[in-house]
Amino acid sequence: MPRRKLRVKAADSARINAELAELRAALEIRTEWPEAALAEAERAAGSPRLPDHDATGLPLFTVDPPGSRDLDQAMHLAHRPGGGYRVHYAIADVAAFVRPGGAIDEEARRRVQTLYFPDRSVALHPTRLSEDAASLLPGEPRPALLWQLDLDEDGAVVLADLRRAVVRSHRRLDYAAVQRAVDAGGADEQLALLATVGRLREERERERGGISLPVPEQEIEETPRGYVLGYRAPTPADGWNAQISLLTGMAAAELMLDAGVGLLRTLPAAPSAAYERLRRTARALDIDWPDGLPYPELVRSLDPDRPLHAAFLNECTGLLRGAGHRAFDTARGRPAPADPGHAALAAPYAHCTAPLRRLGDRFAQEVCAAVAAGEEPPDWAREALEDVAALMTAGDRRAAEVERACVDLVEAEVLSGRVGEDFPAVVIDVDGKRPGRGTVQLREPAVRARCDRAGTGPGEGADGASPGDGESPGAALPLGGRIAARLTVADPATRTVRFAAL
């Protein structure tokens, strides 16, 4: 999909911010913290639980989006004596600040995860912790869960160890800076090793039959001149950084499965019908998918900067439906799932690397830390696993709802006043039951919205009304086709954008 940008007039930003506040109220998003939680955060920030092991001499670095302050992870990479690689991965130790059953814990269970709006984020924890005392900001000593992951020369894990430690990040980087350094040949040893280990882990993923989708992200950014709406295709550096997190999550899953207690992120295999539909989509988008080529290999051959490839990658996300969180504790009569794997990764996996932003990661971390130390997980963590799994699944749905609502609002705002205009567009999805309805990606600006075939079938037309079941076959939108789409509705009040195919 084109990485176009459209700016909202600066005078409109205040109105959009007011509408975003109304959206948070409509979605019942809790933006204020109880006084008891704020007071607890202030006390905890001044006296966190600190471990005995001092690893502040390890020159860790972080890689995050520019301007981020809720930094969950920091890493250090080195060559192992005798060959292979050693990855140290430090994860913020939120449990060092949050008292089980306390005011912060209680409110975090209501929030479940940090929610990101164009004008602000609504944090899982008080910002005194999430963007300050518990965040792995450079130059500051912090309590952390420090993983040591030893890899052989091919990037396969030969040792996974975990201990609590005090760490200090030495520098903060963003994805673009890492990519520029590697591309220019000026990467230091750490960044060169990140690229090397990241590529090796991608090869191990390929061997397992796993796949990480490089789907372009629709982004909204507020600037001094208003909002910018566009797409960002992930860089290789995004993928390398993600592989270190995935490596840790897979090590955590294995640790918990061996111990018979924990919290997994699971994804069942997609049904064959979903792959058949994807094959039809590939044909419509002129993407060559030979019969003998496995799906993961096809995805790796695609370029997310090419509009039709990006449209297909967006359709591939349909195979990820059914992802969930599964708690188990065999000693207490809750067995591990019969298939504990994550289909996209082709391996068991656990969310454990973002405890500042996701509720479940704190509990998975606590189980892993206890198991690695040869101890029983604390009762407060293991007794809550099943409830936390349910909260996380509901929280994922809420986060998706928030993200879509924000994009819908800004898209409606940037297009308001342009009803009746025609835009070049690509049809990226067609409703299987109502082929006159689908989704288009505008070539400019970066907007994705519903489109109906104008004037065909009962109730079908440029007014955006729902079509009837009696549409004629000729009314079908051309999946993958380039069309002219007329804007028929752009209503910020209802967050609605509709087009009619001409």
Salt bridges, closest charged atoms under 4 A:
ASP12 OD1 - ARG15 NH1 3.10
GLU19 OE2 - ARG15 NE 3.97
GLU40 OE1 - ARG99 NH2 3.35
GLU42 OE1 - ARG128 NE 3.26
ASP72 OD2 - ARG357 NE 2.44
ASP93 OD2 - ARG49 NH2 3.72
ASP93 OD2 - ARG164 NE 2.81
ASP105 OD1 - ARG109 NE 3.23
ASP105 OD1 - ARG362 NH2 2.85
GLU106 OE2 - ARG110 NH2 2.83
GLU107 OE2 - ARG30 NE 2.70
GLU107 OE1 - ARG110 NH1 2.74
GLU107 OE2 - ARG111 NE 3.04
ASP119 OD2 - ARG24 NH2 3.00
ASP132 OD2 - ARG128 NH1 2.65
ASP150 OD2 - ARG80 NE 3.82
ASP150 OD1 - ARG86 NE 2.72
ASP188 OD2 - ARG171 NH2 2.79
GLU203 OE2 - ARG206 NE 3.49
GLU205 OE1 - ARG300 NH2 3.75
GLU207 OE2 - ARG204 NH2 2.70
ASP238 OD2 - ARG232 NH2 2.77
GLU297 OE1 - ARG206 NH1 2.54
GLU297 OE2 - ARG300 NH1 3.34
ASP305 OD1 - ARG3 NH1 3.33
GLU315 OE1 - ARG277 NH1 3.21
ASP329 OD2 - ARG332 NE 3.79
ASP329 OD1 - ARG382 NH2 2.86
ASP361 OD2 - ARG358 NH2 2.76
GLU366 OE1 - ARG164 NH2 2.79
GLU376 OE1 - ARG382 NH1 2.77
ASP379 OD1 - ARG332 NH2 3.02
GLU383 OE2 - ARG332 NH1 3.92
GLU386 OE1 - ARG334 NE 3.44
ASP396 OD2 - ARG265 NH1 2.97
ASP396 OD2 - HIS325 NE2 2.84
GLU401 OE1 - ARG398 NE 3.32
ASP408 OD1 - ARG404 NH2 2.84
GLU411 OE1 - ARG404 NH2 3.43
GLU413 OE1 - ARG15 NH2 2.63
GLU421 OE1 - ARG418 NH2 3.13
ASP422 OD1 - ARG486 NE 2.68
ASP429 OD1 - ARG277 NH2 2.79
ASP452 OD1 - ARG437 NE 3.64
ASP452 OD2 - ARG450 NH2 2.75
ASP469 OD1 - ARG434 NH2 3.69
